[in-house]
């Protein structure tokens, strides 16, 4: 159930993975053997997770990416559909494997460690251009395969120049500078910022990112330290994180933040309110195992209006 009604059509472009998640008391040492507290499989991937949360917030969520024609690929499509994420425009590739992630979640700290395997082609520009944009209200891109993604963004801007676009820069990639564009929302994850040598001053990095990209809003999430952001005024701001009573599971907290940012901006909220809501939802996620029922639980806790 959405905190604020008014259903919008949101396209997310990126990866969907098959996650195998083990909860462990603590991380094992090298060459150690450790019994897991629990094990379960789930649909993952940055864009897929973000769309899962946007669907919970009441939007029509449409995932665009590549699926392998294997058993796990068919399972992923079924699971995304069950979560309310439309997979109609996914591109299916033969002779490929579904991307998988082996994830350890430490009960001692709530943090997660991920080992990812991928043997599946990235979405092509031609495949993306098959997606109808007429009814789309927002489009979100993972910052991967930068040269092709830049061409996809150019296609959107030709077809629908008024359509809001968001881009997440999760990690450094060759030619990722092509994605520093004047979009509605540019999100630079901590891993990307650290790779740029700017970890000591994320506020200044947010300002530099906005000045370089001319994005309407640049956001630099910094985990428990809160979030730094900068808009057209080019004066960086900081908001502290929402601290839940207990850190249980930080997996996908960044994807949750992205969903809440998009939701708040689509509803036309003031920037600080957008960030506050996003921080609350992402913070509460860290006290909530998985993504199922996250929005309803956050509303029940009185943290989301």
C-alpha positions in Angstrom: 0.0 0.0 0.0 1.3 3.4 -1.0 2.0 6.1 1.6 0.8 8.6 -0.9 -1.7 7.6 -3.6 -1.3 8.6 -7.3 0.1 5.8 -9.3 2.8 6.6 -11.8 4.5 4.5 -14.5 8.2 4.0 -13.7 10.7 2.2 -15.9 13.8 0.8 -14.4 16.8 -0.3 -16.6 19.3 -2.6 -15.1 20.0 -6.0 -13.7 18.0 -8.7 -12.1 19.8 -11.5 -10.2 19.1 -14.7 -8.4 20.4 -14.1 -4.9 21.3 -16.9 -2.5 21.3 -15.3 1.0 22.9 -16.9 4.0 22.5 -15.3 7.5 25.5 -16.1 9.6 26.4 -15.2 13.2 29.6 -13.6 12.0 31.8 -13.6 9.0 34.0 -16.6 8.7 37.8 -16.4 8.5 39.6 -17.6 5.5 39.6 -21.4 5.3 37.1 -21.5 8.1 33.8 -23.5 8.3 30.7 -21.9 9.6 27.1 -23.1 9.9 24.5 -20.6 8.6 21.5 -19.5 10.8 19.2 -19.5 7.7 19.3 -19.7 3.9 16.9 -18.4 1.3 16.8 -17.4 -2.3 15.3 -14.2 -3.6 15.2 -11.9 -6.7 17.9 -9.2 -6.4 19.7 -6.6 -8.5 19.8 -2.8 -8.0 17.1 -1.9 -10.5 14.9 -4.8 -9.6 15.0 -4.0 -5.9 14.2 -0.4 -6.5 11.2 -1.3 -8.6 10.1 -3.8 -6.0 9.9 -0.9 -3.5 8.3 1.4 -6.0 5.6 -1.2 -6.6 5.0 -1.3 -2.8 4.7 2.5 -2.9 1.8 2.1 -5.3 3.4 2.7 -8.7 3.4 0.7 -11.9 6.9 -0.6 -12.0 8.4 -1.8 -15.3 11.8 -3.6 -15.4 13.8 -3.5 -18.5 16.9 -5.7 -18.8 18.1 -9.1 -20.0 17.0 -12.5 -18.8 18.6 -15.8 -19.6 16.5 -18.5 -21.1 17.2 -20.9 -18.3 15.3 -22.2 -15.3 16.5 -19.4 -13.0 15.6 -16.8 -15.6 12.1 -18.2 -15.8 11.9 -18.2 -12.0 13.1 -14.5 -11.9 10.4 -13.4 -14.3 7.8 -15.2 -12.2 9.0 -13.7 -9.0 9.2 -10.1 -10.4 5.7 -10.5 -11.8 4.5 -11.7 -8.3 6.1 -8.6 -6.7 4.1 -6.3 -9.1 7.1 -5.6 -11.4 6.2 -5.8 -15.0 8.7 -7.8 -17.1 6.9 -7.5 -20.5 9.9 -5.6 -22.1 12.7 -7.8 -20.8 15.0 -9.1 -23.5 15.5 -12.9 -23.3 18.9 -14.3 -24.4 19.5 -17.9 -25.3 22.8 -19.7 -24.4 23.3 -17.6 -21.3 23.1 -18.0 -17.5 21.1 -16.0 -15.0 23.4 -13.8 -12.9 23.7 -15.0 -9.4 24.9 -13.5 -6.1 26.1 -15.4 -3.1 25.4 -13.1 -0.1 26.5 -13.4 3.5 24.5 -11.3 6.0 26.2 -11.0 9.4 23.9 -11.1 12.4 26.7 -9.5 14.5 26.7 -6.3 12.4 23.8 -6.5 9.9 26.3 -5.8 7.0 26.4 -7.9 3.9 29.2 -9.4 1.7 28.4 -10.2 -1.9 30.1 -12.6 -4.5 28.5 -12.0 -7.9 28.7 -14.1 -11.1 27.5 -12.9 -14.4 27.5 -14.6 -17.8 24.7 -12.7 -19.6 24.9 -9.9 -22.2 24.0 -6.3 -21.2 20.9 -4.8 -22.6 21.5 -3.4 -26.1 20.4 0.0 -27.3 18.2 -1.6 -30.0 16.5 -3.8 -27.3 15.9 -0.7 -25.1 14.4 1.2 -28.0 11.5 -1.3 -28.2 10.2 0.0 -24.9 7.2 2.4 -25.4 7.7 5.7 -23.5 4.4 7.4 -24.2 2.9 6.5 -20.8 6.1 6.6 -18.8 6.3 9.1 -15.9 10.0 8.4 -14.8 12.9 6.3 -16.0 15.7 5.1 -13.8 19.1 3.8 -15.1 21.7 1.8 -13.4 25.1 3.3 -14.3 26.4 0.3 -16.1 27.5 -0.3 -19.7 28.0 3.5 -19.9 28.4 4.0 -23.6 25.2 2.1 -24.4 23.4 3.6 -21.5 24.3 7.1 -22.7 22.8 6.3 -26.1 19.6 5.0 -24.3 19.4 8.3 -22.4 19.8 10.2 -25.7 17.0 8.2 -27.2 14.7 9.1 -24.2 15.6 12.7 -24.5 14.8 12.7 -28.2 11.5 10.9 -27.7 10.3 12.5 -24.5 12.5 15.5 -23.6 10.3 16.4 -20.6 10.5 12.9 -19.0 12.4 12.8 -15.7 15.5 10.6 -15.6 17.5 9.3 -12.7 20.9 7.6 -12.9 22.8 5.7 -10.2 26.6 5.6 -10.3 27.3 2.6 -8.1 30.9 1.9 -8.9 33.6 3.2 -11.3 33.4 1.8 -14.8 35.3 2.7 -18.0 33.7 5.9 -19.7 31.2 6.3 -16.9 31.7 10.1 -17.2 29.4 9.8 -20.2 26.5 9.5 -17.7 27.2 12.8 -15.9 24.3 14.5 -17.6 21.7 17.2 -16.7 19.1 14.7 -15.5 16.5 15.1 -12.7 18.4 12.9 -10.2 22.0 11.7 -10.1 22.9 9.3 -7.3 26.6 8.6 -6.5 27.0 5.6 -4.3 29.8 5.5 -1.7 31.8 3.0 -3.7 31.9 5.4 -6.7 32.8 8.4 -4.5 35.6 6.5 -2.8 37.0 5.4 -6.1 37.2 9.1 -7.1 39.4 9.8 -4.1 36.7 12.0 -2.5 35.8 9.9 0.6 37.1 12.6 3.0 34.6 15.2 1.8 31.4 13.8 0.3 29.7 17.1 0.7 32.2 18.8 -1.6 31.9 15.9 -4.0 28.1 16.4 -4.2 28.7 20.0 -5.1 31.3 19.1 -7.7 29.0 16.5 -9.2 26.2 18.9 -9.5 28.4 21.6 -11.1 29.8 19.2 -13.6 26.6 17.3 -14.5 24.1 20.2 -14.1 21.7 17.6 -12.7 18.7 19.1 -10.9 19.6 17.1 -7.7 22.8 15.2 -6.9 22.6 12.8 -3.9 25.6 11.1 -2.2 24.3 8.5 0.3 26.8 7.8 3.1 25.3 5.0 5.1 25.1 5.6 8.9 26.6 9.0 8.4 23.5 10.2 6.5 23.2 11.7 3.1 24.8 14.7 1.3 23.1 16.4 -1.6 23.3 19.4 -3.8 20.8 21.1 -6.2 20.9 24.0 -8.6 21.9 26.3 -5.8 25.2 24.5 -5.7 25.4 24.7 -1.9 25.9 21.1 -0.4 23.6 20.0 2.3 23.7 17.2 4.8 20.9 15.2 6.6 21.7 12.6 9.3 20.5 9.1 8.8 17.5 7.6 10.5 19.0 5.1 13.1 16.7 2.1 13.7 16.7 0.5 17.2 18.8 -2.4 15.8 20.7 -3.1 12.6 19.5 -6.4 11.3 19.9 -6.4 7.5 21.5 -3.7 5.4 21.1 -5.6 2.1 19.5 -3.4 -0.6 19.2 -0.3 1.7 20.7 1.8 -1.1 18.1 0.5 -3.6 15.4 1.4 -1.1 16.7 4.9 -0.8 16.7 5.3 -4.6 13.1 4.2 -4.8 12.0 6.6 -2.0 13.9 9.5 -3.8 12.1 8.8 -7.0 8.7 8.5 -5.2 9.2 11.8 -3.4 10.3 13.7 -6.4 7.4 12.3 -8.5 5.0 13.7 -5.8 6.6 17.1 -6.0 7.8 17.3 -2.4 10.4 19.8 -1.3 13.9 18.5 -1.6 14.6 18.2 2.2 11.3 16.3 2.7 12.2 14.0 -0.2 15.5 13.2 1.5 14.0 12.8 5.0 11.4 10.3 3.7 14.0 8.4 1.8 16.3 8.3 4.8 13.5 7.0 7.0 12.5 4.2 4.6 16.1 3.2 3.9 17.0 3.4 7.6 14.0 1.3 8.6 15.0 -1.3 6.0 18.1 -1.9 8.0 15.9 -3.2 10.8 13.7 -5.3 8.5 14.8 -8.6 6.9 14.5 -8.5 3.2 12.1 -6.3 1.2 8.8 -8.1 1.5 6.3 -5.9 3.3 8.9 -3.1 3.9 6.7 -0.1 3.0 3.7 -1.4 5.0 5.9 -2.0 8.0 7.5 1.5 7.7 4.0 3.1 7.6 2.9 1.0 10.6 6.0 2.3 12.5 4.8 5.9 11.8 7.9 6.7 9.7 6.3 7.2 6.3 3.3 9.4 5.5 
